[in-house]
Amino acid sequence: MNQDERRFDFHGLGLALKRAREEKGWTQAYVAELVDRDSRTIMNIENKGQYEL
C-alpha cells in the first residue's frame, strides 16, 4: 500500500489568506464554506502553511 504523502509549503499563501480574511472580517469557518473545505484546513494553511493532499 503506497499512500500519497505529498506536502506543499503554503506559508506565504497562508499569511496572505489570513491578512485578507481579517481585513474583510471573515471567519475561518466562512472561508472554509466558500471553498468547500473544513475550517481546520483553513487554520492549518494560515498557521502552519501546510496542506496535505
Backbone torsions as a table, in degrees:
resi	resn	phi	psi	omega
1	MET	NA	113.4	179.3
2	ASN	-104.5	112.0	-178.4
3	GLN	-96.7	134.1	178.5
4	ASP	-73.7	114.2	-177.5
5	GLU	-120.3	37.3	179.1
6	ARG	-68.8	140.8	175.2
7	ARG	-128.2	141.0	179.6
8	PHE	-118.3	144.8	179.2
9	ASP	-90.9	106.8	179.8
10	PHE	-109.4	26.6	-174.2
11	HIS	-57.3	-49.0	179.2
12	GLY	-62.8	-42.5	177.5
13	LEU	-63.8	-41.3	179.5
14	GLY	-61.0	-42.9	178.5
15	LEU	-65.0	-40.9	178.9
16	ALA	-67.3	-40.1	178.5
17	LEU	-62.0	-47.0	-179.1
18	LYS	-61.9	-45.0	-179.7
19	ARG	-61.1	-48.6	-179.1
20	ALA	-65.4	-40.6	-179.9
21	ARG	-63.1	-45.3	-179.3
22	GLU	-66.9	-36.5	178.0
23	GLU	-62.0	-34.4	179.9
24	LYS	-86.3	-9.2	-178.9
25	GLY	77.1	21.8	-178.3
26	TRP	-88.3	149.5	174.5
27	THR	-89.7	163.3	174.8
28	GLN	-62.1	-36.3	179.3
29	ALA	-63.2	-39.6	179.3
30	TYR	-66.1	-45.2	178.3
31	VAL	-62.2	-41.7	178.9
32	ALA	-59.3	-41.2	178.4
33	GLU	-64.9	-40.5	180.0
34	LEU	-61.0	-37.8	-175.4
35	VAL	-103.9	9.5	176.6
36	ASP	57.3	50.3	176.3
37	ARG	-133.0	167.9	176.8
38	ASP	-78.1	147.6	-179.6
39	SER	-62.9	-26.3	176.2
40	ARG	-65.9	-31.9	177.3
41	THR	-64.3	-44.8	178.7
42	ILE	-63.4	-42.1	178.3
43	MET	-59.6	-45.0	-179.8
44	ASN	-64.4	-40.6	179.0
45	ILE	-64.7	-45.1	-178.5
46	GLU	-67.9	-44.7	-171.4
47	ASN	-91.2	-36.5	-176.9
48	LYS	-108.1	-15.4	-178.0
49	GLY	69.4	27.1	-176.9
50	GLN	-123.9	145.2	171.9
51	TYR	-142.8	123.9	-179.7
52	GLU	-97.5	133.3	176.2
53	LEU	-84.4	NA	NA
